[in-house]
Amino acid sequence: MKIRNSYIFLNGLRFHAFHGVMPQERFVGNDYVLNLRISYPLAAAATSDKVADTLNYADVYAFVAEEMNQPSALVEHVAQRIAQRLKHAFPRITSISLQLLK
């Protein structure tokens, strides 16, 4: 059997961050929950059983955390930065769906 579509899901990532237009949001911050769906070729990892052949979840989390720690006026801007950072770090990613909840 050949895997055609493969996704890695990271759901319920929680952050306290200081995004927002209003001064209060920048001062007090808000709690955010982030859900990611990353399309990534998993066929090599499925056959090799080697971590090097898959997406490293710890690295993904570290990159997301770094971007969440950079304040922005708009969460849309944060989401775009996260997607760009992940795509740059992991060029084999074919698509990213991101849900950022406040």
Order of alpha helices (4+ residues) and beta strands (2+ residues): beta-alpha-beta-alpha-alpha-alpha-beta
